[in-house]
Amino acid sequence: MSRAFVFPGQGAQSIGMGKTLADAYPAAKAVFNEVDDALGEKLSTLIWEGDQDSLTLTANAQPALMATSLAALRALESEGVTLGDAAFVAGHSLGEYSALAASGAISISDTARLLRKRGAAMQAAVPVGVGAMAALLGLDFAAASEVAAEAAGDDVCQAANDNDPGQVVISGHKAAVDRALVIAKEKGARRAVLLPVSAPFHCALMAPAADVMAAALAEVTINAPAVPLVANVRAEAVSDPDLIRALLVEQVTGSVRWRESVAWMAAQGVNEIWEIGAGKALSGMIRRIDKTIACTAIGTPEDIAKL
């Protein structure tokens, strides 16, 4: 059995996530304390007792989801399951940072500060209402890319997330994304819906945020990960710290090649994937990409007990 550990991205957040882990496992609680200390605020209080709208703000959601993923991993380690049991790590968008923290490439404190900066920079890159994202269901990546290109005109509209064979997310100017919704349905999309996000992630409009992250990442120590990272923008494993740094910058404006990443891992012999952290969104995508891969979502003490 060859296993990979994967880490969820934005959208998986919910009030109370990770609380039962922190209550049951001192090592999990220590992760939340470390993130609170790194940010100089009680993010854990917002995660466990705050309101969903505040948690969903990109600058909060990104470090919060990383903290929950790392808490789940530390809880697993308390039960004797280590990352060394994995052939690869990967993460969806911000989850790539969780994967790097999990594999020791970046410290948890540095990761928390990077994600706070990344969230704020992505939010600031485009005024609210100017950009949008939409999910196209029932079209593959090539068809969705054609829809985006046709809708763009003089605006930006790009295929941002290649999630699974029948789900592609597009991103860009709101007017162009609105045009794409109409074109997608004309081209046979089963559904085409705007997503409740605060900015158009993973497209050219995020260039100012990429510049911010290039400067921030230049100041941070990145080690070779203990387990190779399957990078979003490459859809193959990387371990060189300088390459990882460059790909994290490229990732801000580049497409998340999740479908290809999972297929690449399967081609290397991976037949079991554990989703570490909040929610089960990645497990659903993975099953639609390759039904032969066994998926397990691990985000609560009950999930760990079942193992």
N, C-alpha and C positions, 0 to 999 in steps of 0.2 A: 504494500500500500504506500504510494507516494503522495505526500500531503503538502498543500499550500495553505498559508494563512492569509486572509484578505480582510481589508478594513474599510468600513462604509464611509460614504461622503455625505454632503449636505442634503437635508431632507429627512434623515433618519432621526433627528433630534426630537425628544419629548421630555416634558417635565417629569422629574423623578428618575430619569435614566441613571443607572449606576449606583443608586442609593442602597439597594439590597446587597450589592457587591461590597460596598464600603462598610456596611454594617457587619457583614459576615467575615470579611477578610481584611486584617490590618494592612496587608501589602497593597490592597486596592485603595483603601482609605489614604494611604501614604501618597498615592499618585495624585489624588484630588488636592491634598495638602500642598504637594510640590507645585502643581499648576497654580493654585491660589497664591503661593509665595512668589512665583515667577512673574505673575501679572500684577501683584500688589493689590489684589482685591479678592473677595470671596465669590469667585465664579461658581464654586460648588453650591453656595446658597441659592444662586439664580437657577442652577440646574435642577435642584431638588425642591425648591419652594417658590420659585419665581413664576412669571407668566409666560405663556408660549410665545407671544409676540416678541418679548425681549430676548428670549432664548434663540429665536429664529433669526434675529439680526446677525448678519454674516460674521461680524467681528466677534460675536459671542458663540455662535453655533460651531465655528471651526475649532477653536481650542476645546470647547465642551465635548464635542464628539471624539476628539483625540484623547482627552482625559478618560472618557468612558471606555474607549477601546483598550487603552493601556491598563486601566483598572481591571478589565476582564482578563487581559493577558496575565497580569500579576496574580490574579486569583487562580487561574489555570496553573501557573507555575507553583503556587502554594500546594497544589494537589499533585505535583510531580510531572506535569506536562510542560515541556520547554520548547522554545522556538527552534532549538536544535533538531527537533523532530520534523521540521518542515524543510522541503526542498526549495521553496520560493516564498517570498512575501509580495503582496501587491495591495494597492488601495485605489479607490475611486476618487479622483480629484484630491480633495484635502486628505482623503484616506491614505494617499501616498506618503504624506508626512507621518501619519500614525505608523505606517509600515516601517519607515526609516527609524522612528523612535523605538519601535519594538525590536528592531534588529541591531540597535546600538549605534547606528550611524550618526544620529543627532541626539543630544540629551533631551530629556522630557522638558526641562525648563526652557532650553533654546527653542524647542518645537512649539511650545505654548506661545512664546513671544513672537515667533515667526508667523504663526497662524493668526494671532491677533492683528499683526501688521498686514498680513495677506488679506484678511477679511476687510479691514478698514480701507486698504488700497483698492480692492476690487469694488467696494461700494462707492468710493470717491471717484473712480475712473469715469463713470457715466452718470449724469444727473438722473434722479428717480423719474421714471416715466419715459425716458428717451429710448431705453433699451428694453428687450423682452426675450424670453425663451419659450419654446413650445415643444411638446412631445408629438412626434409623428408615429402613429401606430399602424403597423401593417405595411410599411415600406422598409426596404433594406437600405444600407448606408449609401450605396451608389444612387438609388432613386431619390433618397432624401437630399443628397448633395446636389442633384440636378434641380430639385425643387428650390433649394436655397439659392442656387446660382440664378435661376430664372426670376426669383422674387427680388433679388438684391437691387437691380437697377444701379443707381448711383449710391445706394446705401450699403451697409454691411449686413450680410446674412450668410451664416456658415453652419455646416453640420458640426455640432460641438461635442456631443456624446454619442458614440456608437455603442449603445448599451447591450443589445442582443439582436438576433436576426430580424425581429419585428418592431424594435423600438429605437428610434433615433431622435435625439434632442437637437434642435436648431437654436441659434442665438444670433442676435444682432439688433439693428435699429427696429423699434416697435412697428413702424409703418411697413418695413420689409417683412418682418415676421408675420404681421397680419395678412400681407399678400400671400405669403407662403402657406398659410392655413387654407386659403381658398384653392391654391394651385395643388396642394397635397391631396385634397379631397377629389379634385378633378382627375388626379393621376392614380386614384384607387386606394388612398389611405383609409384604413378602417375608422380611425379617429385622428383628429388633429386639434390639440388643445393647448391654450396658453398655460404656462406653469406659474405658480405663485412665488416667484423669486424677485429679489430686490435689484438685480443687475443682470446684464447679459454676459454670463461667464463663458470662458473658453472660445472667445472670438477676437478679432482684431481690435475691437473697441476697448479691450483690456490692456492695450499696450502701455498706458501710464502705470498700471499696476505691475506689469512685468518689470518696468524700470525700477520701481520701488523694491521689488523682491530681489532683483539683481544686486542692488546695494546692500540689502539686509543679509542676503545669503553670503555675500563676500566677507562679512564680519563673523560668520559662524563656523565653528569647527565641524567638518563632516568626515567621519571615518568610513572605512570600507564596511558595509553591512555584514553582520555575522551570517546572514542568509541572503542570497542574491535577490535584488528587487526587480520585478517585472514592471518597467516604467510605462506610464500612461501613453506618452507620445512616441514610444518606440515599439511597444507590444513585444518586448523581448527583455531578457535579464541583463542587468548592468550591476557592476560592483565598484567601478572606479569613482572615488569621491569627487574629482573635478568634473567628470561627466554627469554625475548625479546632480551636482550644483547647477550645471548648464541646463539640464533637462527640467529641473524644477522651475527655472525661469521660463523656458519654452512652454511649459505646461499651462501657464496662465492664459496664453492666447491660443494654444494648440488644442486639438481634439483629444478627448479621452477615448482611447482605443480599447475599450473594455472587452468587447466581443473578441477582438483579435488577441488580446492578452490572455483571456481564458483559453482560447483555442491553442495558443502557443504553449501554455502550460500543459494542456492535455497531450499535445504532440511530444512533450518531454517526458510523458509517462505519469503525470499527475492524475490521480483518479479519486482523490478525496480533497475537499476544500472546506476549511473552517472559517466562517465569517465571525470576526471577533469585534464585539461592541454592540451598538444600538441597532435594533431593527433586524429585518430579514430581507431587505430589498436586493442585495447582491446575490443571495441564495436563489431568489426567483429568477434573476437574470441568468445565472450560471446554469440552472436547469434548462432554460430555454436555449442556451448556447450548446450544451452537450449533456444529454440525458444520462450518459454513462458515469458522470462525475457525482459522487455522493457528497451532498451538502449538509453541513451542520452549522446552525447559528448559535453563538455562545455569547449571551449578554446578561445572564442572571445566575445566581447560585443554583437554581433548579436545572438550568441548562448544563452546568458543570456536573451536577449530581448524576444526570442521565448518562454522562460519559463514563 
